[in-house]
Amino acid sequence: MTTPTKMAALLGPGDHIGYEGQWRTVKTTKTDIGAMGGLFVVVAWEEGGTDRFRAGDELLVGTPEQPPATA
């Protein structure tokens, strides 16, 4: 079985990313240039906070678990 991934440079709003042991939803993205000229992607999460990834980083993507249905 392969794990679906997406390069950080291709992330967009609504993508669900497995990061730091939990699923997070991308709110917005913007690009940034590092001190040595490398390209980075700054991700703002729906759950709050931001993180910065190298544009070529591969991130785990998926669908978050749906809450159990109540009768």
N, CA, C and O atoms as a printed pandas DataFrame, in Angstrom:
     atom_number atom_name residue_name chain_id  residue_number  x_coord  y_coord  z_coord
0              1         N          MET        A               1    0.852   -1.179    0.000
1              2        CA          MET        A               1    0.000    0.000    0.000
2              3         C          MET        A               1    0.894    1.238    0.000
3              4         O          MET        A               1    1.882    1.306    0.732
4              5         N          THR        A               2    0.540    2.192   -0.814
5              6        CA          THR        A               2    1.306    3.431   -0.849
6              7         C          THR        A               2    0.561    4.501   -0.059
7              8         O          THR        A               2   -0.665    4.483    0.049
8              9         N          THR        A               3    1.322    5.418    0.479
9             10        CA          THR        A               3    0.749    6.522    1.247
10            11         C          THR        A               3    0.653    7.729    0.332
11            12         O          THR        A               3    1.657    8.133   -0.255
12            13         N          PRO        A               4   -0.541    8.322    0.194
13            14        CA          PRO        A               4   -0.660    9.491   -0.689
14            15         C          PRO        A               4    0.072   10.697   -0.105
15            16         O          PRO        A               4   -0.043   11.000    1.083
16            17         N          THR        A               5    0.817   11.365   -0.956
17            18        CA          THR        A               5    1.550   12.556   -0.543
18            19         C          THR        A               5    1.316   13.671   -1.558
19            20         O          THR        A               5    0.837   13.436   -2.667
20            21         N          LYS        A               6    1.661   14.875   -1.156
21            22        CA          LYS        A               6    1.587   16.031   -2.047
22            23         C          LYS        A               6    2.754   16.943   -1.690
23            24         O          LYS        A               6    3.057   17.144   -0.514
24            25         N          MET        A               7    3.407   17.495   -2.715
25            26        CA          MET        A               7    4.489   18.437   -2.454
26            27         C          MET        A               7    3.921   19.706   -1.839
27            28         O          MET        A               7    2.837   20.154   -2.214
28            29         N          ALA        A               8    4.652   20.280   -0.899
29            30        CA          ALA        A               8    4.192   21.480   -0.195
30            31         C          ALA        A               8    3.831   22.601   -1.162
31            32         O          ALA        A               8    2.893   23.357   -0.911
32            33         N          ALA        A               9    4.568   22.714   -2.266
33            34        CA          ALA        A               9    4.312   23.784   -3.232
34            35         C          ALA        A               9    2.937   23.661   -3.886
35            36         O          ALA        A               9    2.438   24.631   -4.457
36            37         N          LEU        A              10    2.314   22.476   -3.809
37            38        CA          LEU        A              10    1.031   22.247   -4.457
38            39         C          LEU        A              10   -0.153   22.279   -3.496
39            40         O          LEU        A              10   -1.289   22.047   -3.909
40            41         N          LEU        A              11    0.096   22.562   -2.224
41            42        CA          LEU        A              11   -0.985   22.605   -1.240
42            43         C          LEU        A              11   -1.953   23.736   -1.541
43            44         O          LEU        A              11   -1.573   24.770   -2.091
44            45         N          GLY        A              12   -3.208   23.524   -1.171
45            46        CA          GLY        A              12   -4.209   24.567   -1.337
46            47         C          GLY        A              12   -5.237   24.498   -0.231
47            48         O          GLY        A              12   -5.293   23.513    0.506
48            49         N          PRO        A              13   -6.049   25.528   -0.105
49            50        CA          PRO        A              13   -7.080   25.554    0.932
50            51         C          PRO        A              13   -7.961   24.306    0.872
51            52         O          PRO        A              13   -8.375   23.866   -0.200
52            53         N          GLY        A              14   -8.232   23.756    2.041
53            54        CA          GLY        A              14   -9.073   22.568    2.128
54            55         C          GLY        A              14   -8.322   21.251    2.132
55            56         O          GLY        A              14   -8.900   20.220    2.473
56            57         N          ASP        A              15   -7.037   21.257    1.759
57            58        CA          ASP        A              15   -6.250   20.020    1.808
58            59         C          ASP        A              15   -6.121   19.559    3.254
59            60         O          ASP        A              15   -5.968   20.381    4.158
60            61         N          HIS        A              16   -6.182   18.254    3.475
61            62        CA          HIS        A              16   -6.047   17.672    4.810
62            63         C          HIS        A              16   -4.682   17.004    4.899
63            64         O          HIS        A              16   -4.389   16.071    4.151
64            65         N          ILE        A              17   -3.852   17.484    5.818
65            66        CA          ILE        A              17   -2.456   17.061    5.925
66            67         C          ILE        A              17   -2.228   16.406    7.275
67            68         O          ILE        A              17   -2.624   16.940    8.311
68            69         N          GLY        A              18   -1.581   15.238    7.255
69            70        CA          GLY        A              18   -1.159   14.584    8.490
70            71         C          GLY        A              18    0.165   15.199    8.918
71            72         O          GLY        A              18    1.168   15.055    8.219
72            73         N          TYR        A              19    0.181   15.881   10.055
73            74        CA          TYR        A              19    1.376   16.605   10.498
74            75         C          TYR        A              19    1.429   16.599   12.021
75            76         O          TYR        A              19    0.435   16.893   12.685
76            77         N          GLU        A              20    2.580   16.268   12.564
77            78        CA          GLU        A              20    2.814   16.216   14.004
78            79         C          GLU        A              20    1.772   15.352   14.728
79            80         O          GLU        A              20    1.277   15.722   15.793
80            81         N          GLY        A              21    1.451   14.201   14.135
81            82        CA          GLY        A              21    0.568   13.237   14.773
82            83         C          GLY        A              21   -0.910   13.560   14.730
83            84         O          GLY        A              21   -1.697   12.907   15.416
84            85         N          GLN        A              22   -1.315   14.550   13.944
85            86        CA          GLN        A              22   -2.743   14.853   13.836
86            87         C          GLN        A              22   -3.060   15.358   12.433
87            88         O          GLN        A              22   -2.177   15.810   11.704
88            89         N          TRP        A              23   -4.331   15.270   12.072
89            90        CA          TRP        A              23   -4.766   15.798   10.784
90            91         C          TRP        A              23   -5.079   17.279   10.942
91            92         O          TRP        A              23   -5.738   17.694   11.895
92            93         N          ARG        A              24   -4.594   18.064    9.991
93            94        CA          ARG        A              24   -4.853   19.505    9.984
94            95         C          ARG        A              24   -5.376   19.895    8.608
95            96         O          ARG        A              24   -5.088   19.239    7.607
96            97         N          THR        A              25   -6.148   20.973    8.579
97            98        CA          THR        A              25   -6.744   21.449    7.333
98            99         C          THR        A              25   -6.081   22.759    6.930
99           100         O          THR        A              25   -5.960   23.682    7.735
100          101         N          VAL        A              26   -5.652   22.826    5.666
101          102        CA          VAL        A              26   -5.000   24.032    5.144
102          103         C          VAL        A              26   -6.048   25.133    4.979
103          104         O          VAL        A              26   -7.076   24.939    4.332
104          105         N          LYS        A              27   -5.767   26.288    5.577
105          106        CA          LYS        A              27   -6.635   27.462    5.440
106          107         C          LYS        A              27   -6.134   28.328    4.284
107          108         O          LYS        A              27   -6.883   28.630    3.355
108          109         N          THR        A              28   -4.861   28.722    4.351
109          110        CA          THR        A              28   -4.242   29.525    3.282
110          111         C          THR        A              28   -2.783   29.109    3.125
111          112         O          THR        A              28   -2.199   28.492    4.016
112          113         N          THR        A              29   -2.213   29.452    1.992
113          114        CA          THR        A              29   -0.781   29.241    1.765
114          115         C          THR        A              29   -0.192   30.505    1.149
115          116         O          THR        A              29   -0.886   31.271    0.480
116          117         N          LYS        A              30    1.101   30.707    1.388
117          118        CA          LYS        A              30    1.835   31.781    0.710
118          119         C          LYS        A              30    3.284   31.322    0.589
119          120         O          LYS        A              30    3.735   30.458    1.341
120          121         N          THR        A              31    3.996   31.897   -0.348
121          122        CA          THR        A              31    5.400   31.534   -0.531
122          123         C          THR        A              31    6.294   32.497    0.232
123          124         O          THR        A              31    5.915   33.627    0.542
124          125         N          ASP        A              32    7.494   32.011    0.523
125          126        CA          ASP        A              32    8.483   32.792    1.268
126          127         C          ASP        A              32    9.860   32.378    0.756
127          128         O          ASP        A              32   10.036   31.255    0.282
128          129         N          ILE        A              33   10.812   33.260    0.848
129          130        CA          ILE        A              33   12.198   32.974    0.458
130          131         C          ILE        A              33   13.035   32.876    1.727
131          132         O          ILE        A              33   13.017   33.784    2.558
132          133         N          GLY        A              34   13.776   31.766    1.879
133          134        CA          GLY        A              34   14.634   31.569    3.035
134          135         C          GLY        A              34   15.897   32.408    2.954
135          136         O          GLY        A              34   16.164   33.051    1.939
136          137         N          ALA        A              35   16.675   32.394    4.040
137          138        CA          ALA        A              35   17.903   33.187    4.135
138          139         C          ALA        A              35   18.917   32.821    3.046
139          140         O          ALA        A              35   19.677   33.678    2.596
140          141         N          MET        A              36   18.930   31.562    2.623
141          142        CA          MET        A              36   19.870   31.120    1.596
142          143         C          MET        A              36   19.235   31.100    0.209
143          144         O          MET        A              36   19.821   30.569   -0.734
144          145         N          GLY        A              37   18.032   31.680    0.079
145          146        CA          GLY        A              37   17.372   31.781   -1.224
146          147         C          GLY        A              37   16.444   30.638   -1.560
147          148         O          GLY        A              37   15.903   30.592   -2.665
148          149         N          GLY        A              38   16.242   29.699   -0.625
149          150        CA          GLY        A              38   15.344   28.575   -0.890
150          151         C          GLY        A              38   13.882   28.998   -0.846
151          152         O          GLY        A              38   13.509   29.934   -0.139
152          153         N          LEU        A              39   13.063   28.288   -1.618
153          154        CA          LEU        A              39   11.637   28.577   -1.666
154          155         C          LEU        A              39   10.908   27.793   -0.573
155          156         O          LEU        A              39   11.102   26.584   -0.441
156          157         N          PHE        A              40   10.081   28.470    0.198
157          158        CA          PHE        A              40    9.297   27.859    1.269
158          159         C          PHE        A              40    7.822   28.148    1.049
159          160         O          PHE        A              40    7.454   29.102    0.364
160          161         N          VAL        A              41    6.981   27.305    1.644
161          162        CA          VAL        A              41    5.535   27.512    1.647
162          163         C          VAL        A              41    5.110   27.683    3.098
163          164         O          VAL        A              41    5.395   26.829    3.937
164          165         N          VAL        A              42    4.426   28.790    3.395
165          166        CA          VAL        A              42    3.906   29.043    4.737
166          167         C          VAL        A              42    2.433   28.652    4.720
167          168         O          VAL        A              42    1.649   29.176    3.928
168          169         N          VAL        A              43    2.067   27.727    5.600
169          170        CA          VAL        A              43    0.705   27.206    5.662
170          171         C          VAL        A              43    0.033   27.718    6.928
171          172         O          VAL        A              43    0.568   27.567    8.026
172          173         N          ALA        A              44   -1.143   28.324    6.772
173          174        CA          ALA        A              44   -1.986   28.676    7.917
174          175         C          ALA        A              44   -3.039   27.580    8.026
175          176         O          ALA        A              44   -3.663   27.200    7.035
176          177         N          TRP        A              45   -3.229   27.075    9.247
177          178        CA          TRP        A              45   -4.146   25.963    9.492
178          179         C          TRP        A              45   -5.508   26.472    9.945
179          180         O          TRP        A              45   -5.600   27.477   10.650
180          181         N          GLU        A              46   -6.577   25.767    9.533
181          182        CA          GLU        A              46   -7.933   26.060   10.020
182          183         C          GLU        A              46   -7.978   25.941   11.546
183          184         O          GLU        A              46   -8.720   26.664   12.212
184          185         N          GLU        A              47   -7.181   25.025   12.086
185          186        CA          GLU        A              47   -7.165   24.766   13.522
186          187         C          GLU        A              47   -6.362   25.809   14.299
187          188         O          GLU        A              47   -6.310   25.758   15.528
188          189         N          GLY        A              48   -5.741   26.747   13.600
189          190        CA          GLY        A              48   -4.950   27.802   14.220
190          191         C          GLY        A              48   -3.461   27.564   14.049
191          192         O          GLY        A              48   -3.013   26.419   13.991
192          193         N          GLY        A              49   -2.705   28.631   13.971
193          194        CA          GLY        A              49   -1.250   28.554   13.835
194          195         C          GLY        A              49   -0.798   28.460   12.394
195          196         O          GLY        A              49   -1.604   28.331   11.472
196          197         N          THR        A              50    0.526   28.530   12.219
197          198        CA          THR        A              50    1.136   28.426   10.896
198          199         C          THR        A              50    2.371   27.537   10.994
199          200         O          THR        A              50    2.929   27.355   12.076
200          201         N          ASP        A              51    2.787   26.994    9.873
201          202        CA          ASP        A              51    4.027   26.232    9.764
202          203         C          ASP        A              51    4.650   26.543    8.420
203          204         O          ASP        A              51    3.968   26.958    7.483
204          205         N          ARG        A              52    5.963   26.337    8.335
205          206        CA          ARG        A              52    6.709   26.631    7.109
206          207         C          ARG        A              52    7.381   25.356    6.627
207          208         O          ARG        A              52    8.041   24.664    7.402
208          209         N          PHE        A              53    7.212   25.046    5.346
209          210        CA          PHE        A              53    7.782   23.848    4.731
210          211         C          PHE        A              53    8.612   24.246    3.526
211          212         O          PHE        A              53    8.310   25.234    2.856
212          213         N          ARG        A              54    9.653   23.483    3.250
213          214        CA          ARG        A              54   10.377   23.664    1.985
214          215         C          ARG        A              54    9.422   23.298    0.861
215          216         O          ARG        A              54    8.638   22.359    1.000
216          217         N          ALA        A              55    9.473   24.015   -0.234
217          218        CA          ALA        A              55    8.517   23.811   -1.323
218          219         C          ALA        A              55    8.523   22.372   -1.839
219          220         O          ALA        A              55    7.487   21.888   -2.296
220          221         N          GLY        A              56    9.646   21.687   -1.780
221          222        CA          GLY        A              56    9.746   20.319   -2.287
222          223         C          GLY        A              56    9.421   19.238   -1.272
223          224         O          GLY        A              56    9.455   18.055   -1.612
224          225         N          ASP        A              57    9.105   19.610   -0.027
225          226        CA          ASP        A              57    8.756   18.608    0.985
226          227         C          ASP        A              57    7.496   17.861    0.564
227          228         O          ASP        A              57    6.546   18.457    0.057
228          229         N          GLU        A              58    7.501   16.531    0.784
229          230        CA          GLU        A              58    6.303   15.735    0.530
230          231         C          GLU        A              58    5.562   15.566    1.838
231          232         O          GLU        A              58    6.142   15.148    2.840
232          233         N          LEU        A              59    4.269   15.891    1.830
233          234        CA          LEU        A              59    3.447   15.832    3.022
234          235         C          LEU        A              59    2.349   14.792    2.840
235          236         O          LEU        A              59    1.842   14.599    1.735
236          237         N          LEU        A              60    1.990   14.130    3.921
237          238        CA          LEU        A              60    0.943   13.119    3.914
238          239         C          LEU        A              60   -0.417   13.783    3.730
239          240         O          LEU        A              60   -0.766   14.705    4.467
240          241         N          VAL        A              61   -1.179   13.318    2.752
241          242        CA          VAL        A              61   -2.513   13.876    2.510
242          243         C          VAL        A              61   -3.572   12.804    2.722
243          244         O          VAL        A              61   -3.286   11.614    2.593
244          245         N          GLY        A              62   -4.768   13.210    3.040
245          246        CA          GLY        A              62   -5.846   12.258    3.233
246          247         C          GLY        A              62   -7.147   12.957    3.550
247          248         O          GLY        A              62   -7.264   14.180    3.472
248          249         N          THR        A              63   -8.116   12.148    3.909
249          250        CA          THR        A              63   -9.423   12.642    4.300
250          251         C          THR        A              63   -9.567   12.464    5.789
251          252         O          THR        A              63   -9.364   11.361    6.295
252          253         N          PRO        A              64   -9.913   13.523    6.514
253          254        CA          PRO        A              64  -10.050   13.363    7.953
254          255         C          PRO        A              64  -11.201   12.428    8.283
255          256         O          PRO        A              64  -12.164   12.311    7.525
256          257         N          GLU        A              65  -11.085   11.768    9.421
257          258        CA          GLU        A              65  -12.126   10.848    9.864
258          259         C          GLU        A              65  -13.425   11.617   10.091
259          260         O          GLU        A              65  -13.425   12.713   10.652
260          261         N          GLN        A              66  -14.512   11.032    9.653
261          262        CA          GLN        A              66  -15.814   11.633    9.884
262          263         C          GLN        A              66  -16.267   11.306   11.294
263          264         O          GLN        A              66  -16.034   10.191   11.761
264          265         N          PRO        A              67  -16.903   12.234   11.987
265          266        CA          PRO        A              67  -17.402   11.918   13.325
266          267         C          PRO        A              67  -18.478   10.835   13.237
267          268         O          PRO        A              67  -19.186   10.752   12.233
268          269         N          PRO        A              68  -18.609   10.007   14.273
269          270        CA          PRO        A              68  -19.614    8.946   14.215
270          271         C          PRO        A              68  -21.012    9.533   14.109
271          272         O          PRO        A              68  -21.324   10.560   14.712
272          273         N          ALA        A              69  -21.835    8.863   13.335
273          274        CA          ALA        A              69  -23.220    9.323   13.153
274          275         C          ALA        A              69  -24.011    9.072   14.434
275          276         O          ALA        A              69  -23.849    8.048   15.098
276          277         N          THR        A              70  -24.864   10.026   14.756
277          278        CA          THR        A              70  -25.709    9.857   15.934
278          279         C          THR        A              70  -27.121    9.555   15.468
279          280         O          THR        A              70  -27.601   10.134   14.493
280          281         N          ALA        A              71  -27.776    8.658   16.160
281          282        CA          ALA        A              71  -29.141    8.266   15.762
282          283         C          ALA        A              71  -30.184    9.128   16.411
283          284         O          ALA        A              71  -31.378    8.931   16.182
